[in-house]
Amino acid sequence: MIAAAARTAGVAAVAATVLLFVFAPGRNAHRVLDPNDPIAADGSMIAGRATTIYDTEPAYRAPVDPHPTSDDPADFEPMIKRDRGWAESDRALFKRLLGQRLDWSLCAGTDHVLLMAAVRSYYGTRGREKHIFSLRGPRATAAIAQEWSTPLDRQIDDYVRHALAYGILHKRDFPEKSYPEFARTFADAEELGGGCSGADSR
Protein backbone atom coordinates (compact mmCIF):
# COMPACT_ATOMS: atom_id res chain seq x y z
CA MET A 1 0.00 0.00 0.00
CA ILE A 2 2.80 2.40 0.94
CA ALA A 3 4.79 1.40 -2.14
CA ALA A 4 1.77 2.04 -4.40
CA ALA A 5 1.24 5.46 -2.83
CA ALA A 6 4.91 6.31 -3.32
CA ARG A 7 4.72 5.27 -6.98
CA THR A 8 1.60 7.39 -7.51
CA ALA A 9 3.25 10.40 -5.85
CA GLY A 10 6.36 9.94 -8.02
CA VAL A 11 4.34 9.78 -11.24
CA ALA A 12 2.37 12.88 -10.21
CA ALA A 13 5.60 14.78 -9.52
CA VAL A 14 7.07 13.85 -12.91
CA ALA A 15 3.83 14.82 -14.67
CA ALA A 16 3.76 18.18 -12.89
CA THR A 17 7.35 18.86 -13.91
CA VAL A 18 6.61 18.04 -17.57
CA LEU A 19 3.49 20.25 -17.59
CA LEU A 20 5.40 23.10 -15.99
CA PHE A 21 8.17 22.77 -18.61
CA VAL A 22 5.75 22.63 -21.57
CA PHE A 23 3.36 25.37 -20.51
CA ALA A 24 5.69 27.69 -18.61
CA PRO A 25 5.43 31.37 -19.64
CA GLY A 26 7.94 32.29 -22.29
CA ARG A 27 8.63 28.64 -23.11
CA ASN A 28 8.71 29.33 -26.84
CA ALA A 29 10.35 32.76 -26.63
CA HIS A 30 13.84 33.06 -28.11
CA ARG A 31 16.60 33.40 -25.56
CA VAL A 32 19.45 35.72 -26.45
CA LEU A 33 22.50 33.49 -26.51
CA ASP A 34 25.72 34.16 -24.72
CA PRO A 35 28.71 34.47 -27.11
CA ASN A 36 29.95 31.10 -25.86
CA ASP A 37 26.64 29.35 -26.58
CA PRO A 38 26.26 27.46 -29.85
CA ILE A 39 24.48 28.84 -32.90
CA ALA A 40 20.71 28.34 -32.65
CA ALA A 41 19.23 25.08 -33.96
CA ASP A 42 17.40 26.94 -36.73
CA GLY A 43 20.72 28.22 -38.04
CA SER A 44 20.14 31.81 -36.96
CA MET A 45 22.85 33.77 -35.20
CA ILE A 46 20.80 34.83 -32.19
CA ALA A 47 24.00 35.46 -30.28
CA GLY A 48 25.12 37.94 -32.90
CA ARG A 49 28.39 36.12 -33.48
CA ALA A 50 29.16 32.92 -31.65
CA THR A 51 32.65 32.63 -30.20
CA THR A 52 35.02 30.57 -32.32
CA ILE A 53 38.42 28.98 -31.74
CA TYR A 54 39.96 32.16 -33.18
CA ASP A 55 38.54 34.06 -30.20
CA THR A 56 39.36 31.57 -27.46
CA GLU A 57 42.78 30.19 -28.53
CA PRO A 58 45.63 32.73 -28.68
CA ALA A 59 47.61 30.48 -31.03
CA TYR A 60 44.96 30.97 -33.72
CA ARG A 61 44.72 34.73 -33.47
CA ALA A 62 46.23 36.68 -36.35
CA PRO A 63 49.14 38.75 -35.05
CA VAL A 64 48.67 42.49 -35.26
CA ASP A 65 51.51 44.67 -36.47
CA PRO A 66 51.67 47.48 -33.89
CA HIS A 67 53.80 49.66 -36.22
CA PRO A 68 52.65 48.96 -39.80
CA THR A 69 54.64 51.84 -41.31
CA SER A 70 57.82 51.61 -39.25
CA ASP A 71 61.16 51.19 -41.05
CA ASP A 72 62.82 50.06 -37.82
CA PRO A 73 64.14 46.45 -38.14
CA ALA A 74 62.90 45.77 -34.61
CA ASP A 75 59.36 46.35 -35.91
CA PHE A 76 59.42 44.75 -39.36
CA GLU A 77 61.74 41.77 -38.85
CA PRO A 78 59.17 39.87 -36.73
CA MET A 79 56.67 40.38 -39.57
CA ILE A 80 59.11 38.96 -42.11
CA LYS A 81 59.75 35.99 -39.84
CA ARG A 82 56.01 35.47 -39.38
CA ASP A 83 55.39 35.43 -43.14
CA ARG A 84 58.27 33.06 -43.89
CA GLY A 85 55.92 30.07 -43.86
CA TRP A 86 53.92 31.53 -46.77
CA ALA A 87 57.09 31.95 -48.79
CA GLU A 88 58.14 28.37 -48.11
CA SER A 89 54.71 27.08 -49.16
CA ASP A 90 54.94 28.91 -52.49
CA ARG A 91 58.50 27.76 -53.10
CA ALA A 92 57.44 24.19 -52.37
CA LEU A 93 55.05 24.28 -55.35
CA PHE A 94 58.10 24.40 -57.61
CA LYS A 95 60.02 21.51 -56.06
CA ARG A 96 58.39 18.85 -58.25
CA LEU A 97 58.73 21.03 -61.33
CA LEU A 98 62.39 21.90 -60.83
CA GLY A 99 63.27 18.23 -61.07
CA GLN A 100 61.63 17.86 -64.49
CA ARG A 101 62.95 18.69 -67.92
CA LEU A 102 61.41 21.66 -69.66
CA ASP A 103 59.70 20.00 -72.59
CA TRP A 104 56.36 19.99 -74.39
CA SER A 105 54.81 17.67 -71.80
CA LEU A 106 54.39 20.81 -69.70
CA CYS A 107 52.07 22.31 -72.31
CA ALA A 108 48.99 20.38 -71.24
CA GLY A 109 47.45 18.20 -68.57
CA THR A 110 48.20 18.13 -64.85
CA ASP A 111 51.79 19.31 -65.24
CA HIS A 112 50.69 22.43 -67.10
CA VAL A 113 48.03 23.20 -64.48
CA LEU A 114 50.63 22.75 -61.73
CA LEU A 115 53.13 25.00 -63.52
CA MET A 116 50.59 27.80 -64.03
CA ALA A 117 49.38 27.57 -60.42
CA ALA A 118 52.94 27.57 -59.07
CA VAL A 119 53.92 30.65 -61.07
CA ARG A 120 50.79 32.59 -60.16
CA SER A 121 50.97 31.75 -56.46
CA TYR A 122 54.71 32.31 -56.07
CA TYR A 123 55.00 35.62 -57.93
CA GLY A 124 51.70 36.82 -56.48
CA THR A 125 52.94 36.30 -52.91
CA ARG A 126 56.43 37.64 -53.63
CA GLY A 127 54.99 40.76 -55.24
CA ARG A 128 52.59 41.45 -52.38
CA GLU A 129 55.30 41.00 -49.77
CA LYS A 130 57.72 43.31 -51.56
CA HIS A 131 55.05 45.97 -52.06
CA ILE A 132 53.84 45.92 -48.46
CA PHE A 133 57.33 46.18 -46.97
CA SER A 134 58.46 48.78 -49.50
CA LEU A 135 55.86 51.16 -48.02
CA ARG A 136 57.81 51.15 -44.75
CA GLY A 137 61.02 52.57 -46.16
CA PRO A 138 64.44 51.64 -47.56
CA ARG A 139 65.54 49.29 -44.78
CA ALA A 140 62.38 47.20 -44.95
CA THR A 141 62.58 47.21 -48.76
CA ALA A 142 66.14 45.87 -48.67
CA ALA A 143 65.27 43.28 -46.03
CA ILE A 144 62.30 41.82 -47.93
CA ALA A 145 64.30 41.81 -51.18
CA GLN A 146 66.97 39.76 -49.44
CA GLU A 147 64.30 37.44 -47.99
CA TRP A 148 63.15 36.62 -51.53
CA SER A 149 66.68 36.23 -52.94
CA THR A 150 67.60 32.78 -51.66
CA PRO A 151 69.36 30.28 -53.96
CA LEU A 152 65.98 28.56 -54.45
CA ASP A 153 64.37 31.87 -55.47
CA ARG A 154 67.10 32.40 -58.06
CA GLN A 155 66.59 28.85 -59.29
CA ILE A 156 62.86 29.46 -59.67
CA ASP A 157 63.49 32.67 -61.62
CA ASP A 158 65.91 30.84 -63.91
CA TYR A 159 63.44 28.00 -64.47
CA VAL A 160 60.60 30.39 -65.35
CA ARG A 161 62.90 32.44 -67.62
CA HIS A 162 63.76 29.27 -69.57
CA ALA A 163 60.07 28.28 -69.71
CA LEU A 164 59.34 31.68 -71.27
CA ALA A 165 62.20 31.33 -73.74
CA TYR A 166 61.00 27.89 -74.86
CA GLY A 167 57.39 29.08 -75.21
CA ILE A 168 56.07 26.84 -72.44
CA LEU A 169 54.96 29.94 -70.54
CA HIS A 170 53.74 33.21 -72.07
CA LYS A 171 53.90 36.68 -70.57
CA ARG A 172 50.34 37.34 -71.70
CA ASP A 173 49.17 34.67 -69.25
CA PHE A 174 50.45 36.83 -66.36
CA PRO A 175 49.22 40.39 -66.96
CA GLU A 176 51.19 43.14 -65.25
CA LYS A 177 48.13 44.49 -63.46
CA SER A 178 47.64 41.17 -61.65
CA TYR A 179 51.27 40.00 -61.44
CA PRO A 180 53.51 43.09 -61.30
CA GLU A 181 56.40 41.15 -59.75
CA PHE A 182 56.35 38.66 -62.63
CA ALA A 183 56.24 41.48 -65.18
CA ARG A 184 59.14 43.30 -63.51
CA THR A 185 61.29 40.20 -63.12
CA PHE A 186 60.87 39.05 -66.72
CA ALA A 187 60.53 42.38 -68.49
CA ASP A 188 63.64 41.65 -70.54
CA ALA A 189 62.95 37.92 -71.06
CA GLU A 190 62.55 36.91 -74.71
CA GLU A 191 59.95 34.41 -75.85
CA LEU A 192 61.86 32.58 -78.55
CA GLY A 193 60.09 29.26 -78.98
CA GLY A 194 56.70 28.44 -80.49
CA GLY A 195 55.97 26.16 -77.55
CA CYS A 196 52.52 26.03 -76.04
CA SER A 197 49.52 27.89 -77.35
CA GLY A 198 49.11 30.06 -74.25
CA ALA A 199 45.43 29.25 -74.29
CA ASP A 200 45.33 29.27 -70.50
CA SER A 201 45.06 33.00 -69.94
CA ARG A 202 42.96 32.97 -66.83
N, C-alpha and C positions, 0 to 999 in steps of 0.2 A: 504493500500500500504506500509506504513511504517512498520506495523507489519509483513507483508510478507517478507520484506527485512531483518528485524531483525531475523526472523526465518531462512532464507536462510544463513545469516552470522553466526548464531549459529551452524547450521548443518555443515557448511564448517569448522568452528573452531574445532569442535569435530572430524571431519574426518581427519583434518590435524594432530591433536594430536595422533589419533590412528595410522596413517601412520608413524608418526615420531617414535612412540613406537615400532612398528613392524619392521621397516626397519632401525632403528638406528644402527650405527656401533657398533660392539661388543655386539649386543643384545643377541646372543646365547653363548657368551663366559662365562666360569665359573668365578664367582666372589669368591675370597678367603674370607671365612667367618671369622668374628670376633669370638673369643672364646665364646662370649655370644649369638651368633646367633645359631639357631637350626641346627641340622644335615640336610644335603641336602635331597631334596625330593627323589632322587634316592638311598638313603641309604648310600651314600659315606660320608666319614668324611673329607670333603674339609677343614674344619677348623683345622684339625689335631686331636684335641680332644675337643669336645664341653664342656663348663663349666657345671658342675652338681651341685646338692644341696650340695655335699660334699666339693665343692670349695667355695660356696657362703655363707653357713650357718656354723658358728663356732661350733654350738652344734653337728654337724654331723662329724666334723673332728676327726680322731683318735688321741688321745693324744700321744705325743712323749716323751719318757723317756730321759731326758737330761743327765742322769748318769746311763747308763744301767749296769754298773759293780760295782756300789758303794754299800758298805755294811753299809752305814750310814742310820739309820732309817728315817731321814728326806727325803732321796731320795727314799727309797723303800716302805715306808708305804703308800704314795699316790697311788702307783701302786697296792698294795694289796687291798686297798679300791676300786680302780677303777674296779678291776677284781672280786669283791665280788658278783656282779650280775650274773656272769657266774657260780660261785659256787652254788648260790641259785637256779639257773635254773636246774642244774644237780641234786641237792638234791631233788628238787620238783618231779623229775621223779620217785622217790622211794615212795612218800607219799601214793599213791594208793596201792602200793605193801605191804608196811609195815603194813597196816591194814588187810591184808589177811593172812589166814593160809598157811603154807608151805605144800602143798600137791600135788598130781599128776596132778591136774588140771593145774598146771604151766608148765607141760611138753609140751603142744601143744597149738595151737591157738593164739588168740590175747594176752592173758596173758603171754605166753612164749616169744612172740616177744617183748612185753613191758619190760619184765625182762631182756632179752639179751641186748636190746637197752639202758636200764637204767644203767646196769653194765658197758657196753662199754663206754658210754658217761661220766659217773661219774668218773671212775678210769682213763680214758684217760685224762680228764681235770685235775684231782688231780695230776696225774703223771707229766704232762707238767708243771703245776705251781710249783711243788716242785723242778723239775729239773732246771727250769729257775732261780728261786730265790736262789737255792743252789750255782749257779755259782758266786753269789755276795760275799758270805762269810758266816761265822758262824752265825752272827746276823740275816741276811735275811733268812737263812736256818731254824733257830729256830722260826722266826716269821711266816713263811709260814706253818711250821709244826703245830704250834698252831692254825693258821687260819683254818686248815683242821682237827681239833681235837675237834669239837663241840660235844655236846651230840648226835645230829642227825647223825654226821659222825660215831660215835661209834656204834650207832644203825644200821646204814647201814652196817658197817663191820660185826656186829654180825649176821645180817640177811643173808648176803651173805655167811658167814662161815657155817651157818646152812644149807643153800641151797646146798653148796658143800658137806656137810656131808650126806645129804639125797639123793644125786645123782641128784638133780634137776638142778644143774649147774655142769659143768666139767671144770677142769683147762685147758684141751686141747682146749677148745673153746676160751681161752684168752691167746694166746701165749706170752711168755715173751718179745719177740722182739717188739711186738705191744703194749702190756700192762704191762710194767715193774712194775708199781705201784701195779697192781693186783697181779702179781707174787710175789713181795716182801711181800705184806700184808698177803697173804695166803700160803706162802711157807711151813708152818708147818701144814696147814689144811689137815685133812684126808677125803678122799672120801669113806664113809662107805656103803652107800646105793646103790642099783642097779639103782633106779630112772629112769631118762630119758635116752634116747639113746645117747644124745650128738651129734645128727646128724647135728645140726646147728653149723657148725664150721667156718662160714664165718668170 
